[in-house]
Amino acid sequence: MKLHENQLNLIRHLIRLKVLRYEDCLKYLDTENTGDMIAMSYVFRPLTRNGYVAKSKDGVVTVLKKGRELFPEEHPLITVSGKGKDRDRVLMVSRVCMWMERNGVPVSGELLDTEEPYFIPSACWRKIGKGILSTTRFAGILVAYHKRYAVYDIGDGTMEWQLRAESSLFYYRYGSFETKADGMIMICEDGKRNEIAKQIIRRTMWARKTLLKDRYAETDKPIRYSRAPIKLRTQYEHVYLTTPNLLSDSLDLIYDEDYYIENSIEGGSRLNTPKLGDIEVYPKRYYINPAFDVLKLIYFFSNVKEDIEAAQRWHTSPIEHYLYVCQEDLEVAMMYPDVNEAEGVYICAYRSE
């Protein structure tokens, strides 16, 4: 039988990433974003009926010999060892690769000589970057326009976060400028982004005096596995939160973030310390956040709260804080009433086109 392009792409994905859950296969086949999973099940069915792929009782899809023969030049990028947590991790990486491919980002097992975006799964990146601790939870690295972003699938936000281990992706000492990450992209479930963002912000704010320190120890020695909820550190540099449905728009905003910052405030000077904001026209400091950088929101909240505490001690700061976010991000940007009502604080939304 003659296969359609989306069916061929799914087979190729399974050859390279080994496994993918059935529900994710249907989403992969839905190239028109119809959301009609029943219709996609009819698109998937010929692949099992004609022996290209197989679906297990627990809903995991793998490629068969007939499917592999369609792409003899392709080889697996990762390995699957047994079941349990190891297989669940590979399924997670495969799902993130699927999200990337659906948004025009190809998957590679090595560094490429191109500025265009591509994604390297975590197992492949560990061979490239040095000093990455074994307990890191990242799915892979998005390489785009001379920057590298560690990508995570955080689901409903309750994953066991490895606070210190994730910092190893940002090491200077053991890595290099060619492999050090420039930020994180966290992908959560659709419809839960704002609530998860608030949870992450609150947890980080509670321990901000420790988590927002500039210095920390780099080590390539094993670190005890953590069962803590997601919290952020200064060393992560940027932490963008998005969902599968928002991923395409989020990637565009992340790629263009520097352009938005550079062209946002006329006559302003770029600040070199992210904690203080992006642009300054003294005494005004601007936090330009079109891509929903949760760490930047934490910097904004932290600085305003410090000014509020100082004012209670009769030390009034002359600095005015301006935060610019997209309309859909206002709910999170205004989560602290004392920040919203503070003198010299302005939270603004971009005007939609």
Salt bridges, closest charged atoms under 4 A:
ASP24 OD2 - ARG95 NH1 3.71
ASP58 OD2 - ARG87 NH2 2.56
GLU74 OE2 - ARG12 NE 2.80
GLU74 OE1 - ARG16 NE 3.30
ASP88 OD1 - ARG21 NH2 3.46
GLU101 OE1 - HIS13 ND1 2.76
GLU115 OE2 - HIS146 NE2 3.04
ASP153 OD2 - ARG95 NH2 2.41
GLU160 OE2 - ARG227 NH1 2.68
ASP182 OD2 - ARG148 NH2 3.42
GLU189 OE1 - LYS192 NZ 2.87
ASP214 OD1 - LYS275 NZ 3.00
ASP220 OD1 - LYS221 NZ 3.44
GLU237 OE2 - LYS180 NZ 2.42
GLU257 OE2 - LYS296 NZ 3.70
ASP258 OD2 - LYS147 NZ 2.86
ASP258 OD1 - ARG270 NH2 3.63
GLU262 OE2 - ARG270 NH1 2.65
ASP278 OD2 - LYS296 NZ 2.92
GLU280 OE2 - ARG285 NE 2.80
ASP293 OD2 - HIS238 ND1 2.84
ASP307 OD2 - HIS321 NE2 2.64
GLU309 OE2 - ARG208 NH2 3.59
ASP329 OD1 - ARG193 NH2 2.43
GLU331 OE2 - LYS198 NZ 2.88
ASP338 OD2 - LYS305 NZ 2.84
